[in-house]
């Protein structure tokens, strides 16, 4: 990111290539609509480029900063549309080895989580963020990140047991 700040297009392309697939998957799971995820994905990387001067090396990981921008874009987009996203029609699978019925159950359970728990669950369980990265991304305390992730996992277990 330091090179991006200095105007390196190659460095930006490297960051884009490295984070493209996981970030798009995150946005798709958050919105559950491909056309919305496409728009938010583009908006996120445009925001990264526009805000490159605000990046502070040592102020957290780039990944946390990127996902914070994406999470804020999802929230801002939700405020604009005030619509509940669709649960079906996903193009990216949450768990690729499961039977279709299991994938549908997982996606339904994920859709039933409140947004703040869904954020923590996706970041921690699906994308492997640690508690500090979750906290930085969601702009909450580490203890709050730990609690949200724990509640999200418990709630997912409950939802999956009843499906």
ABEGO torsion letter per residue (X at the ends): XAAAAAGBAAAAAAAAAAAAAAAAAAAAAAAGBAAAAAAAAAAAAAAAAAAAAABBBGAEBAAAAAAAAAAAAAAAAAAAAGBBBBABGBABBABAABBAAAAAAAAAAAAABBAAAAAAAAAAAAAGBBAAAAAAAAGBBAAAAAAAAAAAAAAAAAAAAAX
